[in-house]
Amino acid sequence: EAIKAANSNTEVLNIPDGESLASVLSAGVQTTVSDPRLTVSFEPNYIPVVAPQLPPMPPEQLVAVLQTSIKLDILEGNIGYLRIDHILGEEVADKVGTLLLELVWNKILPTSALIFDLRYTGSGDISGIPYIVSYFIEAEPVIHIDSVYDRHSNTTTKLFSMSTLLGDRYATTKPLIILTSKNTRGIAEDVAYCLQNLKRATIVGEKTAGGSVKLDKFKVGDTDFYVTVPTAKSINP
């Protein structure tokens, strides 16, 4: 019905500029689908974004770069505070894991409780989900913590907890509080969701962004219009 109504709406043909038309189309789509991630944009100068790759560098230098997105503090009452703005993937974690243990994790381990701040975490790698979750749960049994369905390839990837990790785990008897905000998106939402569903963490804060674990942008024919669509979703077991 919505598509039929839109097709018979000749008023859109009179909209003089691309940006205004894109706004009208986005509003129309969102009225029907109610998903703020689904948008139409007009971008004559659009250049596809390539995921930032860290240049090859020694582990010490790489850690120095990563530390700009990590904040650590020990608060009154021996309460740890850890803020991570980007969730590392398996590849980077393998390279710098030992150094991160020494500089960050080993300082958190002796605390009596932990505040894990994901309020500013807007980026990350799917392969980092099992890493982070595993540090807060028991080594055995290995459990199915999440699945990610990718529409483009029509495949589902199962993510399992890790029985072997660098360093020690944070004792399951210690309280874990995860802070969220409207800027917590994508992979960070998944981490919070998994730990909440495993009844390992208490979530405190705002409703999260509702970001898909993956968004793709598609060019509309031979035009300067693009449609941004969520193309992968997390399926918690």
C-alpha positions, 0 to 999 in steps of 0.5 A: 500500500505504501509503495502504491501510494508513493508511486502515485505521488506526482508531487515528488517530481516537482522537488527541484534539488537532490538533497530535498528529494533525498530528505523527502524519500528518507522521511517516507521510508522511515514513516513506513519502516520505522528504522532510522538506519534506512536512509536515502541520500544525495551525494554527487561527490561520494567516495566509498569509505574504506575501513581504516587499516592501521599501517604496519608498525611495531607492537609498542607503537601500535599500542600507543595508537590504541591507548588513545581510545582506552581510558583506565582508572581505579576509583574509590572502593577499589572499583575499576573503570574501563572505557573503550571507544573501539572494539579490537578485532582478533588480528590486532588483539593477537599482535598487541595482546601481551602489551595490552595485558600489561598496560591495561588488563592486569591493572583491572584484574585486582579490582573488586568490581568493574564499570565498563564504559561503552557510552562512546563506542561507535566502532569495532570488529565482529571478531572482538565480541567473543574476546571481550565476552570471554574475559568475563565468563568461565573458561568451561563449558564453551558456549554459543554466545551469539550469531551474526547473519549476513544478508549479502552472503546469506550466511550465519556465523556462530560466535563461541566463547574462548576456552583459552585466553591471554592472561586471567579472566575477571572473576565471575563473582565480581560485579560488572556494570556496563554503561551505555548511551545513544552513541553506543552502536553496532559491535558495542551493543552486541557485547552489552547484549551478550553479557546482559543475556548471560546475566553477567552484567548490569546495563546502566544508561540510555537506550543504545543507537540500535545500529546494525552490526553492518550497514551498506550503501547502494548506488541507485542506478546511474544517479547520485542517490544512495540508499543505506541499508542494514545488511547484517544482524545479530541473533542471540541464541 
